[in-house]
Amino acid sequence: MVGKTFLCPIEAGFKLHQALPHARWVVLPNAGHVSHHPEMIDALVTATDQFALTQNFESEQND
């Protein structure tokens, strides 16, 4: 059920991404708002590792 949340609909995340064009928008279809979900942990570690290497969170490929 991707994007079917009453707290933060997927459209809100997309609008935020549009307002921050250099931000990387990642949709985690199974994690929801659960910070300890394996998919969320992997995304957070990946973002942190990228920042450690590049000193920014910009992705080479923005969706």
FENVEN-V886307 format. One record per run of one state. SS is the DSSP state (@ for helix, = for strand, . for the rest). FROM is the first residue (numbers start at 1). TO is the last residue. Records with the same first field share a line. If there is no record, write none. Layout:
SS: FROM-TO ; FROM-TO
//
This chain:
.: 1-9 ; 20-37 ; 55-63
@: 10-19 ; 38-54
//
